[in-house]
Structures are given as C-alpha cells and as structure tokens.
C-alpha cells in the first residue's frame, strides 16, 4: 500500500485522511443492481453502495482495528 500512502504524505494529509484499506469486488456497479444513477455521468449512489457493501466495510474496519495504525511506508 506504499503507493497509496506516498501521495498522502506529499500532500501533508492528516492520519485519518490516509487510505488504510482497499477491497476489490468483482461485481460491477450497474443501474441493475441499484448502485449507479440512470444518468449519462454514471454516478454512484453512495447510500445504496454503503448498504450493499455493509458487510465488506465492517470486515475492513474489523481488520484495521487489529492491525498497525501507522501508514505503510
């Protein structure tokens, strides 16, 4: 995750602004699964995405709570 931490350091972001976890999902965000708006700009529906991925988000926070809090350099 070093490549994600370096821009945060260069931009002098605060600790809570650093990327600390990333999860890749195979399922695309689509209008059919309710995660995209039906506009040409294809915006993500944030509340729906939060609910849809609630378990994944909870697992990421659980893993973070037991890991080293310092950013990987």
N, CA, C, O and CB atoms as a CASP TS submission, in Angstrom:
PFRMAT TS
TARGET T0000
AUTHOR 0000-0000-0000
METHOD Language model
MODEL 1
PARENT N/A
ATOM      1  N   UNK     1       0.823  -1.198   0.000  1.00  0.00           N
ATOM      2  CA  UNK     1       0.000   0.000   0.000  1.00  0.00           C
ATOM      3  C   UNK     1       0.864   1.258   0.000  1.00  0.00           C
ATOM      4  O   UNK     1       0.342   2.367   0.112  1.00  0.00           O
ATOM      5  CB  UNK     1      -0.935   0.000   1.207  1.00  0.00           C
ATOM      6  N   UNK     2       2.154   1.098  -0.122  1.00  0.00           N
ATOM      7  CA  UNK     2       3.048   2.238  -0.138  1.00  0.00           C
ATOM      8  C   UNK     2       2.671   3.248  -1.210  1.00  0.00           C
ATOM      9  O   UNK     2       2.720   4.454  -0.968  1.00  0.00           O
ATOM     10  CB  UNK     2       4.462   1.778  -0.343  1.00  0.00           C
ATOM     11  N   UNK     3       2.298   2.771  -2.389  1.00  0.00           N
ATOM     12  CA  UNK     3       1.959   3.681  -3.488  1.00  0.00           C
ATOM     13  C   UNK     3       0.715   4.508  -3.165  1.00  0.00           C
ATOM     14  O   UNK     3       0.514   5.559  -3.773  1.00  0.00           O
ATOM     15  CB  UNK     3       1.737   2.889  -4.783  1.00  0.00           C
ATOM     16  N   UNK     4      -0.124   4.067  -2.229  1.00  0.00           N
ATOM     17  CA  UNK     4      -1.282   4.846  -1.814  1.00  0.00           C
ATOM     18  C   UNK     4      -0.937   5.820  -0.689  1.00  0.00           C
ATOM     19  O   UNK     4      -1.596   6.849  -0.541  1.00  0.00           O
ATOM     20  CB  UNK     4      -2.400   3.919  -1.372  1.00  0.00           C
ATOM     21  N   UNK     5       0.076   5.509   0.094  1.00  0.00           N
ATOM     22  CA  UNK     5       0.468   6.372   1.211  1.00  0.00           C
ATOM     23  C   UNK     5       1.296   7.563   0.765  1.00  0.00           C
ATOM     24  O   UNK     5       1.180   8.642   1.345  1.00  0.00           O
ATOM     25  CB  UNK     5       1.243   5.578   2.230  1.00  0.00           C
ATOM     26  N   UNK     6       2.120   7.391  -0.243  1.00  0.00           N
ATOM     27  CA  UNK     6       3.025   8.470  -0.653  1.00  0.00           C
ATOM     28  C   UNK     6       2.293   9.759  -1.045  1.00  0.00           C
ATOM     29  O   UNK     6       2.709  10.828  -0.598  1.00  0.00           O
ATOM     30  CB  UNK     6       3.873   8.004  -1.813  1.00  0.00           C
ATOM     31  N   UNK     7       1.230   9.720  -1.852  1.00  0.00           N
ATOM     32  CA  UNK     7       0.538  10.981  -2.153  1.00  0.00           C
ATOM     33  C   UNK     7      -0.014  11.654  -0.898  1.00  0.00           C
ATOM     34  O   UNK     7      -0.033  12.883  -0.815  1.00  0.00           O
ATOM     35  CB  UNK     7      -0.598  10.731  -3.138  1.00  0.00           C
ATOM     36  N   UNK     8      -0.458  10.871   0.072  1.00  0.00           N
ATOM     37  CA  UNK     8      -0.984  11.426   1.318  1.00  0.00           C
ATOM     38  C   UNK     8       0.114  12.140   2.091  1.00  0.00           C
ATOM     39  O   UNK     8      -0.123  13.187   2.693  1.00  0.00           O
ATOM     40  CB  UNK     8      -1.606  10.321   2.182  1.00  0.00           C
ATOM     41  N   UNK     9       1.310  11.575   2.073  1.00  0.00           N
ATOM     42  CA  UNK     9       2.441  12.196   2.760  1.00  0.00           C
ATOM     43  C   UNK     9       2.847  13.474   2.036  1.00  0.00           C
ATOM     44  O   UNK     9       3.055  14.510   2.669  1.00  0.00           O
ATOM     45  CB  UNK     9       3.639  11.219   2.845  1.00  0.00           C
ATOM     46  N   UNK    10       2.958  13.404   0.727  1.00  0.00           N
ATOM     47  CA  UNK    10       3.351  14.573  -0.067  1.00  0.00           C
ATOM     48  C   UNK    10       2.349  15.716   0.121  1.00  0.00           C
ATOM     49  O   UNK    10       2.739  16.879   0.222  1.00  0.00           O
ATOM     50  CB  UNK    10       3.460  14.198  -1.563  1.00  0.00           C
ATOM     51  N   UNK    11       1.066  15.381   0.167  1.00  0.00           N
ATOM     52  CA  UNK    11       0.028  16.401   0.332  1.00  0.00           C
ATOM     53  C   UNK    11      -0.174  16.810   1.784  1.00  0.00           C
ATOM     54  O   UNK    11      -1.020  17.653   2.084  1.00  0.00           O
ATOM     55  CB  UNK    11      -1.276  15.898  -0.232  1.00  0.00           C
ATOM     56  N   UNK    12       0.604  16.212   2.686  1.00  0.00           N
ATOM     57  CA  UNK    12       0.555  16.503   4.117  1.00  0.00           C
ATOM     58  C   UNK    12      -0.845  16.317   4.694  1.00  0.00           C
ATOM     59  O   UNK    12      -1.347  17.148   5.450  1.00  0.00           O
ATOM     60  CB  UNK    12       1.031  17.920   4.376  1.00  0.00           C
ATOM     61  N   UNK    13      -1.458  15.191   4.308  1.00  0.00           N
ATOM     62  CA  UNK    13      -2.779  14.877   4.839  1.00  0.00           C
ATOM     63  C   UNK    13      -2.647  14.384   6.267  1.00  0.00           C
ATOM     64  O   UNK    13      -1.591  13.903   6.677  1.00  0.00           O
ATOM     65  CB  UNK    13      -3.491  13.826   3.966  1.00  0.00           C
ATOM     66  N   UNK    14      -3.731  14.509   7.022  1.00  0.00           N
ATOM     67  CA  UNK    14      -3.750  14.016   8.395  1.00  0.00           C
ATOM     68  C   UNK    14      -3.998  12.512   8.379  1.00  0.00           C
ATOM     69  O   UNK    14      -4.491  11.974   7.388  1.00  0.00           O
ATOM     70  CB  UNK    14      -4.836  14.748   9.238  1.00  0.00           C
ATOM     71  N   UNK    15      -3.663  11.843   9.455  1.00  0.00           N
ATOM     72  CA  UNK    15      -3.720  10.389   9.532  1.00  0.00           C
ATOM     73  C   UNK    15      -5.035   9.779   9.102  1.00  0.00           C
ATOM     74  O   UNK    15      -5.049   8.751   8.424  1.00  0.00           O
ATOM     75  CB  UNK    15      -3.435   9.967  10.902  1.00  0.00           C
ATOM     76  N   UNK    16      -6.156  10.404   9.489  1.00  0.00           N
ATOM     77  CA  UNK    16      -7.456   9.838   9.135  1.00  0.00           C
ATOM     78  C   UNK    16      -7.782  10.009   7.657  1.00  0.00           C
ATOM     79  O   UNK    16      -8.748   9.422   7.170  1.00  0.00           O
ATOM     80  CB  UNK    16      -8.541  10.475   9.970  1.00  0.00           C
ATOM     81  N   UNK    17      -6.997  10.799   6.938  1.00  0.00           N
ATOM     82  CA  UNK    17      -7.222  11.001   5.505  1.00  0.00           C
ATOM     83  C   UNK    17      -6.433  10.009   4.638  1.00  0.00           C
ATOM     84  O   UNK    17      -6.628   9.959   3.424  1.00  0.00           O
ATOM     85  CB  UNK    17      -6.846  12.423   5.122  1.00  0.00           C
ATOM     86  N   UNK    18      -5.548   9.226   5.255  1.00  0.00           N
ATOM     87  CA  UNK    18      -4.759   8.232   4.526  1.00  0.00           C
ATOM     88  C   UNK    18      -5.642   7.053   4.130  1.00  0.00           C
ATOM     89  O   UNK    18      -6.566   6.695   4.860  1.00  0.00           O
ATOM     90  CB  UNK    18      -3.563   7.747   5.378  1.00  0.00           C
ATOM     91  N   UNK    19      -5.361   6.453   2.983  1.00  0.00           N
ATOM     92  CA  UNK    19      -6.010   5.210   2.583  1.00  0.00           C
ATOM     93  C   UNK    19      -5.381   4.104   3.421  1.00  0.00           C
ATOM     94  O   UNK    19      -4.165   3.913   3.404  1.00  0.00           O
ATOM     95  CB  UNK    19      -5.852   4.933   1.028  1.00  0.00           C
ATOM     96  N   UNK    20      -6.213   3.384   4.146  1.00  0.00           N
ATOM     97  CA  UNK    20      -5.690   2.345   5.017  1.00  0.00           C
ATOM     98  C   UNK    20      -6.111   0.950   4.606  1.00  0.00           C
ATOM     99  O   UNK    20      -5.516  -0.032   5.050  1.00  0.00           O
ATOM    100  CB  UNK    20      -6.120   2.598   6.414  1.00  0.00           C
ATOM    101  N   UNK    21      -7.126   0.846   3.767  1.00  0.00           N
ATOM    102  CA  UNK    21      -7.590  -0.465   3.311  1.00  0.00           C
ATOM    103  C   UNK    21      -8.275  -0.307   1.961  1.00  0.00           C
ATOM    104  O   UNK    21      -8.909   0.709   1.674  1.00  0.00           O
ATOM    105  CB  UNK    21      -8.557  -1.112   4.347  1.00  0.00           C
ATOM    106  N   UNK    22      -8.129  -1.336   1.148  1.00  0.00           N
ATOM    107  CA  UNK    22      -8.771  -1.371  -0.164  1.00  0.00           C
ATOM    108  C   UNK    22      -9.334  -2.763  -0.361  1.00  0.00           C
ATOM    109  O   UNK    22      -8.669  -3.758  -0.073  1.00  0.00           O
ATOM    110  CB  UNK    22      -7.771  -0.994  -1.312  1.00  0.00           C
ATOM    111  N   UNK    23     -10.554  -2.831  -0.849  1.00  0.00           N
ATOM    112  CA  UNK    23     -11.161  -4.114  -1.182  1.00  0.00           C
ATOM    113  C   UNK    23     -11.611  -4.058  -2.633  1.00  0.00           C
ATOM    114  O   UNK    23     -12.305  -3.127  -3.041  1.00  0.00           O
ATOM    115  CB  UNK    23     -12.357  -4.447  -0.231  1.00  0.00           C
ATOM    116  N   UNK    24     -11.223  -5.034  -3.391  1.00  0.00           N
ATOM    117  CA  UNK    24     -11.645  -5.123  -4.785  1.00  0.00           C
ATOM    118  C   UNK    24     -12.821  -6.076  -4.877  1.00  0.00           C
ATOM    119  O   UNK    24     -12.794  -7.168  -4.310  1.00  0.00           O
ATOM    120  CB  UNK    24     -10.480  -5.591  -5.700  1.00  0.00           C
ATOM    121  N   UNK    25     -13.854  -5.658  -5.594  1.00  0.00           N
ATOM    122  CA  UNK    25     -15.028  -6.513  -5.788  1.00  0.00           C
ATOM    123  C   UNK    25     -15.147  -6.836  -7.271  1.00  0.00           C
ATOM    124  O   UNK    25     -14.846  -6.007  -8.130  1.00  0.00           O
ATOM    125  CB  UNK    25     -16.334  -5.823  -5.258  1.00  0.00           C
ATOM    126  N   UNK    26     -15.582  -8.034  -7.549  1.00  0.00           N
ATOM    127  CA  UNK    26     -15.699  -8.468  -8.944  1.00  0.00           C
ATOM    128  C   UNK    26     -16.966  -7.956  -9.617  1.00  0.00           C
ATOM    129  O   UNK    26     -16.993  -7.749 -10.830  1.00  0.00           O
ATOM    130  CB  UNK    26     -15.667  -9.975  -9.018  1.00  0.00           C
ATOM    131  N   UNK    27     -18.005  -7.755  -8.828  1.00  0.00           N
ATOM    132  CA  UNK    27     -19.280  -7.325  -9.400  1.00  0.00           C
ATOM    133  C   UNK    27     -19.221  -5.852  -9.796  1.00  0.00           C
ATOM    134  O   UNK    27     -18.861  -5.011  -8.972  1.00  0.00           O
ATOM    135  CB  UNK    27     -20.429  -7.563  -8.400  1.00  0.00           C
ATOM    136  N   UNK    28     -19.562  -5.528 -11.027  1.00  0.00           N
ATOM    137  CA  UNK    28     -19.531  -4.123 -11.448  1.00  0.00           C
ATOM    138  C   UNK    28     -20.679  -3.322 -10.836  1.00  0.00           C
ATOM    139  O   UNK    28     -21.724  -3.873 -10.488  1.00  0.00           O
ATOM    140  CB  UNK    28     -19.590  -4.028 -12.974  1.00  0.00           C
ATOM    141  N   UNK    29     -20.468  -2.033 -10.714  1.00  0.00           N
ATOM    142  CA  UNK    29     -21.526  -1.133 -10.272  1.00  0.00           C
ATOM    143  C   UNK    29     -22.401  -0.866 -11.487  1.00  0.00           C
ATOM    144  O   UNK    29     -21.915  -0.365 -12.501  1.00  0.00           O
ATOM    145  CB  UNK    29     -20.948   0.209  -9.657  1.00  0.00           C
ATOM    146  N   UNK    30     -23.690  -1.196 -11.394  1.00  0.00           N
ATOM    147  CA  UNK    30     -24.606  -1.021 -12.523  1.00  0.00           C
ATOM    148  C   UNK    30     -25.915  -0.411 -12.048  1.00  0.00           C
ATOM    149  O   UNK    30     -26.188  -0.346 -10.849  1.00  0.00           O
ATOM    150  CB  UNK    30     -24.869  -2.366 -13.228  1.00  0.00           C
ATOM    151  N   UNK    31     -26.717   0.034 -13.004  1.00  0.00           N
ATOM    152  CA  UNK    31     -28.062   0.513 -12.673  1.00  0.00           C
ATOM    153  C   UNK    31     -28.931  -0.658 -12.237  1.00  0.00           C
ATOM    154  O   UNK    31     -29.818  -0.499 -11.398  1.00  0.00           O
ATOM    155  CB  UNK    31     -28.703   1.245 -13.881  1.00  0.00           C
ATOM    156  N   UNK    32     -28.679  -1.830 -12.801  1.00  0.00           N
ATOM    157  CA  UNK    32     -29.488  -3.005 -12.487  1.00  0.00           C
ATOM    158  C   UNK    32     -29.351  -3.435 -11.027  1.00  0.00           C
ATOM    159  O   UNK    32     -30.330  -3.866 -10.418  1.00  0.00           O
ATOM    160  CB  UNK    32     -29.100  -4.154 -13.396  1.00  0.00           C
ATOM    161  N   UNK    33     -28.151  -3.324 -10.458  1.00  0.00           N
ATOM    162  CA  UNK    33     -28.000  -3.696  -9.052  1.00  0.00           C
ATOM    163  C   UNK    33     -28.205  -2.508  -8.112  1.00  0.00           C
ATOM    164  O   UNK    33     -27.982  -2.618  -6.907  1.00  0.00           O
ATOM    165  CB  UNK    33     -26.627  -4.299  -8.822  1.00  0.00           C
ATOM    166  N   UNK    34     -28.635  -1.356  -8.679  1.00  0.00           N
ATOM    167  CA  UNK    34     -29.012  -0.198  -7.875  1.00  0.00           C
ATOM    168  C   UNK    34     -27.868   0.654  -7.378  1.00  0.00           C
ATOM    169  O   UNK    34     -28.074   1.514  -6.521  1.00  0.00           O
ATOM    170  CB  UNK    34     -29.781  -0.646  -6.729  1.00  0.00           C
ATOM    171  N   UNK    35     -26.660   0.440  -7.892  1.00  0.00           N
ATOM    172  CA  UNK    35     -25.505   1.184  -7.399  1.00  0.00           C
ATOM    173  C   UNK    35     -25.141   2.398  -8.246  1.00  0.00           C
ATOM    174  O   UNK    35     -24.343   3.229  -7.811  1.00  0.00           O
ATOM    175  CB  UNK    35     -24.330   0.275  -7.321  1.00  0.00           C
ATOM    176  N   UNK    36     -25.707   2.518  -9.442  1.00  0.00           N
ATOM    177  CA  UNK    36     -25.450   3.678 -10.296  1.00  0.00           C
ATOM    178  C   UNK    36     -26.744   4.419 -10.598  1.00  0.00           C
ATOM    179  O   UNK    36     -27.814   3.819 -10.691  1.00  0.00           O
ATOM    180  CB  UNK    36     -24.768   3.247 -11.604  1.00  0.00           C
ATOM    181  N   UNK    37     -26.627   5.737 -10.751  1.00  0.00           N
ATOM    182  CA  UNK    37     -27.781   6.540 -11.143  1.00  0.00           C
ATOM    183  C   UNK    37     -28.039   6.353 -12.632  1.00  0.00           C
ATOM    184  O   UNK    37     -27.119   6.019 -13.378  1.00  0.00           O
ATOM    185  CB  UNK    37     -27.555   8.040 -10.807  1.00  0.00           C
ATOM    186  N   UNK    38     -29.261   6.559 -13.073  1.00  0.00           N
ATOM    187  CA  UNK    38     -29.576   6.388 -14.500  1.00  0.00           C
ATOM    188  C   UNK    38     -29.249   7.635 -15.335  1.00  0.00           C
ATOM    189  O   UNK    38     -30.048   8.041 -16.178  1.00  0.00           O
ATOM    190  CB  UNK    38     -31.051   6.043 -14.664  1.00  0.00           C
ATOM    191  N   UNK    39     -28.089   8.236 -15.104  1.00  0.00           N
ATOM    192  CA  UNK    39     -27.675   9.417 -15.873  1.00  0.00           C
ATOM    193  C   UNK    39     -26.492   9.053 -16.746  1.00  0.00           C
ATOM    194  O   UNK    39     -25.890   7.992 -16.580  1.00  0.00           O
ATOM    195  CB  UNK    39     -27.316  10.604 -14.936  1.00  0.00           C
ATOM    196  N   UNK    40     -26.164   9.923 -17.663  1.00  0.00           N
ATOM    197  CA  UNK    40     -25.038   9.669 -18.554  1.00  0.00           C
ATOM    198  C   UNK    40     -23.701   9.740 -17.831  1.00  0.00           C
ATOM    199  O   UNK    40     -22.717   9.170 -18.302  1.00  0.00           O
ATOM    200  CB  UNK    40     -25.051  10.655 -19.696  1.00  0.00           C
ATOM    201  N   UNK    41     -23.647  10.428 -16.699  1.00  0.00           N
ATOM    202  CA  UNK    41     -22.377  10.516 -15.983  1.00  0.00           C
ATOM    203  C   UNK    41     -22.135   9.319 -15.073  1.00  0.00           C
ATOM    204  O   UNK    41     -21.047   9.189 -14.510  1.00  0.00           O
ATOM    205  CB  UNK    41     -22.333  11.785 -15.169  1.00  0.00           C
ATOM    206  N   UNK    42     -23.107   8.455 -14.919  1.00  0.00           N
ATOM    207  CA  UNK    42     -22.977   7.206 -14.158  1.00  0.00           C
ATOM    208  C   UNK    42     -22.439   7.433 -12.753  1.00  0.00           C
ATOM    209  O   UNK    42     -21.392   6.895 -12.391  1.00  0.00           O
ATOM    210  CB  UNK    42     -22.070   6.241 -14.894  1.00  0.00           C
ATOM    211  N   UNK    43     -23.145   8.220 -11.970  1.00  0.00           N
ATOM    212  CA  UNK    43     -22.740   8.496 -10.599  1.00  0.00           C
ATOM    213  C   UNK    43     -23.111   7.340  -9.680  1.00  0.00           C
ATOM    214  O   UNK    43     -24.133   6.678  -9.866  1.00  0.00           O
ATOM    215  CB  UNK    43     -23.382   9.791 -10.104  1.00  0.00           C
ATOM    216  N   UNK    44     -22.263   7.112  -8.689  1.00  0.00           N
ATOM    217  CA  UNK    44     -22.526   6.062  -7.700  1.00  0.00           C
ATOM    218  C   UNK    44     -23.560   6.569  -6.702  1.00  0.00           C
ATOM    219  O   UNK    44     -23.486   7.707  -6.239  1.00  0.00           O
ATOM    220  CB  UNK    44     -21.214   5.635  -6.969  1.00  0.00           C
ATOM    221  N   UNK    45     -24.513   5.722  -6.379  1.00  0.00           N
ATOM    222  CA  UNK    45     -25.489   6.017  -5.337  1.00  0.00           C
ATOM    223  C   UNK    45     -24.846   5.630  -4.012  1.00  0.00           C
ATOM    224  O   UNK    45     -24.861   4.459  -3.632  1.00  0.00           O
ATOM    225  CB  UNK    45     -26.853   5.251  -5.572  1.00  0.00           C
ATOM    226  N   UNK    46     -24.286   6.602  -3.313  1.00  0.00           N
ATOM    227  CA  UNK    46     -23.497   6.323  -2.116  1.00  0.00           C
ATOM    228  C   UNK    46     -24.282   5.616  -1.009  1.00  0.00           C
ATOM    229  O   UNK    46     -23.775   4.635  -0.466  1.00  0.00           O
ATOM    230  CB  UNK    46     -22.937   7.603  -1.582  1.00  0.00           C
ATOM    231  N   UNK    47     -25.479   6.054  -0.646  1.00  0.00           N
ATOM    232  CA  UNK    47     -26.205   5.332   0.415  1.00  0.00           C
ATOM    233  C   UNK    47     -26.481   3.875   0.048  1.00  0.00           C
ATOM    234  O   UNK    47     -26.368   2.985   0.891  1.00  0.00           O
ATOM    235  CB  UNK    47     -27.523   6.035   0.715  1.00  0.00           C
ATOM    236  N   UNK    48     -26.845   3.637  -1.215  1.00  0.00           N
ATOM    237  CA  UNK    48     -27.111   2.274  -1.660  1.00  0.00           C
ATOM    238  C   UNK    48     -25.821   1.444  -1.667  1.00  0.00           C
ATOM    239  O   UNK    48     -25.834   0.273  -1.286  1.00  0.00           O
ATOM    240  CB  UNK    48     -27.749   2.285  -3.062  1.00  0.00           C
ATOM    241  N   UNK    49     -24.722   2.044  -2.094  1.00  0.00           N
ATOM    242  CA  UNK    49     -23.444   1.331  -2.101  1.00  0.00           C
ATOM    243  C   UNK    49     -23.005   1.007  -0.679  1.00  0.00           C
ATOM    244  O   UNK    49     -22.482  -0.077  -0.422  1.00  0.00           O
ATOM    245  CB  UNK    49     -22.364   2.161  -2.815  1.00  0.00           C
ATOM    246  N   UNK    50     -23.211   1.931   0.234  1.00  0.00           N
ATOM    247  CA  UNK    50     -22.860   1.688   1.639  1.00  0.00           C
ATOM    248  C   UNK    50     -23.655   0.510   2.197  1.00  0.00           C
ATOM    249  O   UNK    50     -23.106  -0.348   2.889  1.00  0.00           O
ATOM    250  CB  UNK    50     -23.116   2.952   2.488  1.00  0.00           C
ATOM    251  N   UNK    51     -24.930   0.477   1.897  1.00  0.00           N
ATOM    252  CA  UNK    51     -25.774  -0.618   2.375  1.00  0.00           C
ATOM    253  C   UNK    51     -25.402  -1.932   1.680  1.00  0.00           C
ATOM    254  O   UNK    51     -25.317  -2.974   2.329  1.00  0.00           O
ATOM    255  CB  UNK    51     -27.265  -0.292   2.139  1.00  0.00           C
ATOM    256  N   UNK    52     -25.185  -1.886   0.388  1.00  0.00           N
ATOM    257  CA  UNK    52     -24.869  -3.066  -0.414  1.00  0.00           C
ATOM    258  C   UNK    52     -23.569  -3.733   0.061  1.00  0.00           C
ATOM    259  O   UNK    52     -23.462  -4.959   0.094  1.00  0.00           O
ATOM    260  CB  UNK    52     -24.755  -2.681  -1.897  1.00  0.00           C
ATOM    261  N   UNK    53     -22.594  -2.903   0.423  1.00  0.00           N
ATOM    262  CA  UNK    53     -21.287  -3.408   0.842  1.00  0.00           C
ATOM    263  C   UNK    53     -21.071  -3.304   2.356  1.00  0.00           C
ATOM    264  O   UNK    53     -19.927  -3.277   2.810  1.00  0.00           O
ATOM    265  CB  UNK    53     -20.190  -2.650   0.119  1.00  0.00           C
ATOM    266  N   UNK    54     -22.129  -3.248   3.127  1.00  0.00           N
ATOM    267  CA  UNK    54     -22.024  -3.082   4.582  1.00  0.00           C
ATOM    268  C   UNK    54     -21.154  -4.156   5.226  1.00  0.00           C
ATOM    269  O   UNK    54     -20.334  -3.847   6.091  1.00  0.00           O
ATOM    270  CB  UNK    54     -23.407  -3.104   5.210  1.00  0.00           C
ATOM    271  N   UNK    55     -21.319  -5.407   4.819  1.00  0.00           N
ATOM    272  CA  UNK    55     -20.525  -6.487   5.414  1.00  0.00           C
ATOM    273  C   UNK    55     -19.044  -6.336   5.072  1.00  0.00           C
ATOM    274  O   UNK    55     -18.186  -6.533   5.933  1.00  0.00           O
ATOM    275  CB  UNK    55     -21.037  -7.853   4.934  1.00  0.00           C
ATOM    276  N   UNK    56     -18.744  -5.992   3.834  1.00  0.00           N
ATOM    277  CA  UNK    56     -17.353  -5.816   3.406  1.00  0.00           C
ATOM    278  C   UNK    56     -16.721  -4.650   4.163  1.00  0.00           C
ATOM    279  O   UNK    56     -15.578  -4.745   4.610  1.00  0.00           O
ATOM    280  CB  UNK    56     -17.272  -5.575   1.872  1.00  0.00           C
ATOM    281  N   UNK    57     -17.456  -3.560   4.308  1.00  0.00           N
ATOM    282  CA  UNK    57     -16.955  -2.389   5.028  1.00  0.00           C
ATOM    283  C   UNK    57     -16.700  -2.745   6.488  1.00  0.00           C
ATOM    284  O   UNK    57     -15.668  -2.366   7.042  1.00  0.00           O
ATOM    285  CB  UNK    57     -17.953  -1.212   4.926  1.00  0.00           C
ATOM    286  N   UNK    58     -17.618  -3.463   7.116  1.00  0.00           N
ATOM    287  CA  UNK    58     -17.445  -3.877   8.511  1.00  0.00           C
ATOM    288  C   UNK    58     -16.218  -4.755   8.684  1.00  0.00           C
ATOM    289  O   UNK    58     -15.475  -4.599   9.653  1.00  0.00           O
ATOM    290  CB  UNK    58     -18.681  -4.617   9.001  1.00  0.00           C
ATOM    291  N   UNK    59     -15.999  -5.677   7.754  1.00  0.00           N
ATOM    292  CA  UNK    59     -14.830  -6.550   7.810  1.00  0.00           C
ATOM    293  C   UNK    59     -13.529  -5.751   7.681  1.00  0.00           C
ATOM    294  O   UNK    59     -12.550  -6.044   8.367  1.00  0.00           O
ATOM    295  CB  UNK    59     -14.909  -7.608   6.706  1.00  0.00           C
ATOM    296  N   UNK    60     -13.517  -4.745   6.803  1.00  0.00           N
ATOM    297  CA  UNK    60     -12.321  -3.917   6.649  1.00  0.00           C
ATOM    298  C   UNK    60     -12.005  -3.181   7.947  1.00  0.00           C
ATOM    299  O   UNK    60     -10.852  -3.151   8.375  1.00  0.00           O
ATOM    300  CB  UNK    60     -12.504  -2.911   5.499  1.00  0.00           C
ATOM    301  N   UNK    61     -13.028  -2.581   8.582  1.00  0.00           N
ATOM    302  CA  UNK    61     -12.801  -1.876   9.839  1.00  0.00           C
ATOM    303  C   UNK    61     -12.370  -2.826  10.944  1.00  0.00           C
ATOM    304  O   UNK    61     -11.547  -2.458  11.781  1.00  0.00           O
ATOM    305  CB  UNK    61     -14.054  -1.131  10.258  1.00  0.00           C
ATOM    306  N   UNK    62     -12.908  -4.037  10.964  1.00  0.00           N
ATOM    307  CA  UNK    62     -12.510  -5.021  11.963  1.00  0.00           C
ATOM    308  C   UNK    62     -11.040  -5.398  11.789  1.00  0.00           C
ATOM    309  O   UNK    62     -10.305  -5.502  12.771  1.00  0.00           O
ATOM    310  CB  UNK    62     -13.398  -6.273  11.868  1.00  0.00           C
ATOM    311  N   UNK    63     -10.615  -5.600  10.554  1.00  0.00           N
ATOM    312  CA  UNK    63      -9.212  -5.917  10.291  1.00  0.00           C
ATOM    313  C   UNK    63      -8.304  -4.747  10.653  1.00  0.00           C
ATOM    314  O   UNK    63      -7.212  -4.949  11.184  1.00  0.00           O
ATOM    315  CB  UNK    63      -9.018  -6.294   8.821  1.00  0.00           C
ATOM    316  N   UNK    64      -8.747  -3.533  10.371  1.00  0.00           N
ATOM    317  CA  UNK    64      -7.946  -2.356  10.702  1.00  0.00           C
ATOM    318  C   UNK    64      -7.792  -2.183  12.204  1.00  0.00           C
ATOM    319  O   UNK    64      -6.752  -1.722  12.674  1.00  0.00           O
ATOM    320  CB  UNK    64      -8.572  -1.109  10.103  1.00  0.00           C
ATOM    321  N   UNK    65      -8.822  -2.550  12.959  1.00  0.00           N
ATOM    322  CA  UNK    65      -8.766  -2.354  14.407  1.00  0.00           C
ATOM    323  C   UNK    65      -7.741  -3.265  15.071  1.00  0.00           C
ATOM    324  O   UNK    65      -7.319  -3.010  16.199  1.00  0.00           O
ATOM    325  CB  UNK    65     -10.134  -2.594  15.017  1.00  0.00           C
ATOM    326  N   UNK    66      -7.337  -4.331  14.372  1.00  0.00           N
ATOM    327  CA  UNK    66      -6.348  -5.260  14.931  1.00  0.00           C
ATOM    328  C   UNK    66      -4.987  -5.131  14.258  1.00  0.00           C
ATOM    329  O   UNK    66      -4.077  -5.903  14.559  1.00  0.00           O
ATOM    330  CB  UNK    66      -6.845  -6.687  14.801  1.00  0.00           C
ATOM    331  N   UNK    67      -4.833  -4.170  13.356  1.00  0.00           N
ATOM    332  CA  UNK    67      -3.570  -4.015  12.631  1.00  0.00           C
ATOM    333  C   UNK    67      -2.814  -2.799  13.116  1.00  0.00           C
ATOM    334  O   UNK    67      -3.313  -2.031  13.937  1.00  0.00           O
ATOM    335  CB  UNK    67      -3.817  -3.908  11.130  1.00  0.00           C
ATOM    336  N   UNK    68      -1.596  -2.626  12.600  1.00  0.00           N
ATOM    337  CA  UNK    68      -0.748  -1.479  12.925  1.00  0.00           C
ATOM    338  C   UNK    68      -1.406  -0.211  12.385  1.00  0.00           C
ATOM    339  O   UNK    68      -1.686  -0.131  11.188  1.00  0.00           O
ATOM    340  CB  UNK    68       0.691  -1.655  12.334  1.00  0.00           C
ATOM    341  N   UNK    69      -1.661   0.788  13.247  1.00  0.00           N
ATOM    342  CA  UNK    69      -2.350   2.010  12.792  1.00  0.00           C
ATOM    343  C   UNK    69      -1.501   2.947  11.952  1.00  0.00           C
ATOM    344  O   UNK    69      -2.041   3.855  11.320  1.00  0.00           O
ATOM    345  CB  UNK    69      -2.851   2.761  13.968  1.00  0.00           C
ATOM    346  N   UNK    70      -0.193   2.755  11.924  1.00  0.00           N
ATOM    347  CA  UNK    70       0.651   3.672  11.159  1.00  0.00           C
ATOM    348  C   UNK    70       0.589   3.344   9.674  1.00  0.00           C
ATOM    349  O   UNK    70       0.465   2.177   9.303  1.00  0.00           O
ATOM    350  CB  UNK    70       2.104   3.612  11.654  1.00  0.00           C
ATOM    351  N   UNK    71       0.674   4.367   8.817  1.00  0.00           N
ATOM    352  CA  UNK    71       0.650   4.107   7.373  1.00  0.00           C
ATOM    353  C   UNK    71       1.875   3.337   6.930  1.00  0.00           C
ATOM    354  O   UNK    71       2.969   3.522   7.463  1.00  0.00           O
ATOM    355  CB  UNK    71       0.555   5.413   6.596  1.00  0.00           C
ATOM    356  N   UNK    72       1.679   2.474   5.951  1.00  0.00           N
ATOM    357  CA  UNK    72       2.800   1.690   5.408  1.00  0.00           C
ATOM    358  C   UNK    72       3.669   2.590   4.556  1.00  0.00           C
ATOM    359  O   UNK    72       3.173   3.252   3.644  1.00  0.00           O
ATOM    360  CB  UNK    72       2.292   0.478   4.575  1.00  0.00           C
ATOM    361  N   UNK    73       4.937   2.622   4.837  1.00  0.00           N
ATOM    362  CA  UNK    73       5.881   3.450   4.059  1.00  0.00           C
ATOM    363  C   UNK    73       6.868   2.586   3.353  1.00  0.00           C
ATOM    364  O   UNK    73       7.741   3.094   2.649  1.00  0.00           O
ATOM    365  CB  UNK    73       6.616   4.445   4.950  1.00  0.00           C
TER
END
